[in-house]
């Protein structure tokens, strides 16, 4: 996605630090602190709750260390909170991005895990807070499997361009 505004893209060292954090926190062999952080972030019901957890603050400090030249703006911090708050709901990495996961049908199923209407509501989310809330409810529907890097890129770059990419990537069911 090289044509994205750099303000809406995680720098490579920051993305690497995020993925390292995600692997540590989502591992079956996670240590006590990682398990506690994962549980704390899973309970956070909105972005303010995420941002006020020690678990998120540790995550944030890790990203700051990885990108010492980054000067995070308030709207970017909100998106980082959304990334952390949703990433802890991913059980396993898959090659699917969010719209693909939301429309990936299991064998024998004729329905998308996330309905057209619910998907359209996500596209209409007025802000990242509303998107976070909607995606938090969607995670169990997609069996908590998706690509954590794609999640981060889409949430950090959320805007008209990402919405259009999602609309093209979602497998809209045919009308009978």
PyMOL commands that set and color helices and strands:
alter all, ss='L'
color gray80, all
select helices_A, chain A and resi 6-8+12-26+32-43+47-51+54-66+74-87+98-103+116-123+128-142+148-156+160-169
alter helices_A, ss='H'
color red, helices_A
deselect
rebuild
show_as cartoon
